[in-house]
């Protein structure tokens, strides 16, 4: 334990140091000017302060006030040495959060007893602080484990949907990263960026409820088949909904709304403009762009220029104009994501 001694009388400092050296595992630091002690305290943290009241320039009360104002110094025990007639000084010291007093002339036994008691208090404080840190770390570990489990559920459901859907795992990775990039360019928090990255892969999980003869049909769908196909958005929302998990709730929202259109002509609810949740508007741009530029059993991949033209032309009708603008704002990131997550 580190004890800081402040007294303008060199004899008193020697006296205190001599007596306190007898306490096991104690390091002593002393100053004969309070100003120098305060400078030392800016970069050091004592476990106990023993300070005299009567000192030039900065007295004991002024020292306590300045010391308590420093970060992390609010609870460190302080013992003030005063004359036995200084009741007013003691009251002021108590108001400033002094913990104990020594009466001058200092009694040897009393000095050691009071210092030992204050060091015991400090050890208890440190133990409680360490326990609080340990509990916080355990909570962090438990939360991290739960988040990993949630992401595994998302991943495995996404993998399950891949087995029935001609879309590839590379498509899922690309559109999820496009979505994260748009969220970033819109100024969303890092938490929301991570959330959409992990939730977006579930956007088409409802296709697990679509019959194979429709889902895997190589040609254009009939009107009746299209009605059935469009049910996958509502099915996805039902599969992922009713969950207490923020991640799954977000995935359900995306699954349900990423086929809504900004002008209200989308499905399943015909939502319009900002009534469409932001994550649904973001994923709509990312999903359509990657679907256009990816080969499917029923169509070849579009050239980038053609796909970009359609996305821009659909701004304000199919897509939220802000999401379109931020998508092209990150065009270098789009090209990087395409290269990193190619079909191979």
N, C-alpha and C positions, 0 to 999 in steps of 0.2 A: 504494500500500500504506500502511496506517495503522499507525504505530508509537506505542505507549504507553510513556512514560518515567516512572518513579516513583523519586524520590530526595529525602530530606529536606534535602539541601544544594542551595541555589539555584545555587551556582557549578557544581556537577556537572551540573545540568540544562542550564544555558547551554552548558557544554562539550559535552555530548552533542548538543544541538540544533544547535550550530554545525557539528560534524563530520558529522552525519547529513543535514543539508540538501544536502550535495553528492551524495547518492544520488538518481538520477532518480526522479520520480514517487512521492515519499514525502510523506505528511502526518504531522506530529508533534503529539502531545498529551502534556502533562506535568502531573504532580501532585507536590506536596511532602509529601502525606500519603496513605498506603495506603488509609485509610478512604474518602477522597474518590474515589480511583481505582476502588475496588470499586463505589461508587455509580454512577460513570460507566459501568462495564462492564455493569451491569444492563440498560442500553438501547443499548449500543454494542458493536461487535465489532472489536477491533484485529486486525491481521495478525501483529503481533509485540509482545511485552512485554519491556521492559528494566527490571529491578527491582533496587534495592539491597537488600542483606541487613540491614545495621544501620540500623534506623529506629525511632522511638519508637511507642508504642501497638501498632501492627501491624508486625511485622518482615517481611522478605522471604519467609520460610518460611510464615508465617501467611497472607500475601497469596496465595501460590501455592495453598495448600490451599483457600482460599475461592474463588479464581478458577476452579480446576479443578472445583469443585462446581457451578458455574453451568451452565445448559443451553447446549450448543453451544461450550463453552470447553475441552473435553477435549484437543483436538489443536493448539490455537494455540501456536506456538513461544514459549518463554520463555527469556530469557538473564538469569542472575543475576550481579550484580557482588559479588565477595567479596574479602577479603584472601587473599594467597597461603598463609597458614597455617591457613585455615579448612577443613581437610579433612573434619572431622566435619559441618560445615555443608553442604559440597558433597554428602556422602553422603545427608544428609537431604533435600536439594533434589532429588537424583536419584530418591529414593523417591517424592517428591511430583510427579514428572514434569517437572522442569526439563530443558530440552533442551541448554543450553550455559552456559558460565561466562566471565566476564571477571575478570581478576585486577587488583586495585587496587595501585598506581596504573595506570590504564587506558592501554594503548598505542594510539595513534591508528590505526595500520595494522591492528592486531588488532581493534579495535572495528569498523571498516568491513568487514573481511573476515568476521567472525563474523555481523554484522548482515546482510550481503549473502547469506551462506549460508543463514541462517534464513529470509530473505525468499524465496529460491529454493525452499526446502522448502515454504513456505506456498503459493506459486504452484502447485506440483505438487499439493498437497492440494486446492486449489480446482479445479484442472483435473480431477482424478479425481472430485471430488464432482459437478462439472458433467457429466462423462461418465456417471456413475451416474444422474443425473437425466434425461439425454438417453435413456439406455437404458430407464429406467423409462417414460418418455413414449412411446418407440417400441413397447414392449411393450403399453402401454395402447391405443395406436392400432391395433395389430395385433389385439388382443383385441376392441376395439370393432368393427372391420371384420368379424371372424368372427361376432360376435353379430348384426350387421346382416344378414349372409348367412343365418344360421340363421333369423332372424325373417322374412326374405324367403321362405325355403323354406316356413315355416309358413303365411305369408300366401297364397302361390300354391297350396299344397295345399288350403287352406281355400277359396280361390276356385274351385278345380277341383271340390270337393265341392258347392259351392253350385249349380253348373250342373246337377247331377243331383238335388238335394234341394230340395223345396219350401220349406224354411226359408230365411230371407233373411239377407243380410249384417248387417242391423241386429240380428237375433237373436243372431248370433255375437258382435257387439260388446257387446250388453247382458249376455249371460250371462258373458262374460269379465270384464266390469267388476263384475258382481255377485260373481263368484268372488273377485276381488281384494279387494272390500270385506269379504267374509266372512273372508278370510285376515287382513286387517288387524285386524278386531274380535276375532279369535282370538288376537291378539298375535304373529303370525308376523313374521319380519324383513322389511325392505324388499326384500331380495333374493328371498325366497320370494314376496312379493306380486307383484313384477315377473315372476317365473318363471311363476306360475299365470296371470297376465294374458296372457302371450305363448303359453303352451302350451294353454290351455283352448279356443281357437278350433278346435283339431284334434280335439275330442272325438268328432265324428261322421264323420271322414274315411273310416272303414270302409264307409260307405254307398255309396262308389264301387263296391263289390263286390256291391251289392244289385240284383237285376234291376228294370228300370223298371216292369214290370207290378205289382210289389209296392211299390216305393218310392213310386210316383206314384198308387197306387190311391186313389180318392176316398172309398171306404167302409171299413168295418171289415175287418181282415184275418182270414182263416180261421186255424185252428190251425196248419195246415201252412205257410201263408204267414208266420205269426208266428215260427215256428221259423227260417225263412230270414232274416227281418228281424233277428232277434236275433243273427245271426252277425256283424253289422257291428261289434260291440264287439271280438270276437276278431280280425276282419280289420284293424281300425284298429290294434290292438296289434301285429300282424304287420307292417303297412306301416311303422310308425314305430319298431319295435323294432330291436335289434341295432345301435344307433347309439352312437358315442362322445360324441355331443353331449348335454350335460345337458338342454338344452331339448327335444330330440327324445325323450330317455328319459322326461322328465316328461310330454310329450304322449302317448307310448305308454301310460304308466301310467294317465293320465286316460281315454284312449279305451277301454282295456280294463276299467276299473273303475267308470265313472260310472253304469252301470246296475245295479250291485250294490245290495242293500238292507240296511239296518242289522239286520234280523231274519233275514237269510240267505236270503230268498226271491227275490233278484235273479239276474241272469245276467251273464257266462257261467259263473262258477265257484261261485256260491252262497256267496260270502264273507259273514261276519257280523261286526257290531260293529267294533272297532278293527282287525280283520284286513283290513278294507278300507282301502287307503291314504288318508291324510287328504285329499289333493288330489281323489281320486275322490269322497269324501264331500261335499266342498265343492261341486264342480261338479254333483253330483246335485241339490242344492237349487237352485242358480242355473239349471240347465238346465230342470228341471221347472217352476219358477215362470214362466220366460219362455215356455216352450211353452204353458202353460195360458193365459197372458194375451195370446197372439198368435193371430191368425187363420190357419187352415190350409185347404187345399182341402176337407178332410173335417170341419171344425168351425169355429164362430165363436170369437172371443176371449172368454175368461171375464172377468167383472167382477173387480176387484181383491179385493173382500171375499170372494168365493167362492174365489178362488185362495189367499188367505191362510188361509182356514178349512181348506182341504185340506192345505196345507203343515203347519199346526199339528197337525191330526188325524193326520198321517202321521209325526209326530215320535216316534222310538223304534221305529217299524216300518219305514217306507221310509227315513227320514232320521235322521242322527246328531242327537240333541237339541241338542248344543252348536252345531252348524252352523245349526240352525233358530233358536235363540235369538240368535246373533250376526247372522243375516240380518235379523231384525226389529229388532235393536238399531240397525241402520243404515238404518232405513226412510226417513229423509229422503234418504239417498244413493240408495236404490232409486228413489225418485220422480225425483230429479235425473238419474239414468242413463237412465230411461225417456224423459224429456223430451229429453235430448241425443241419444239414438240411436233416434229414432223410425223408423217404416217408410219415411217419405219420404226 
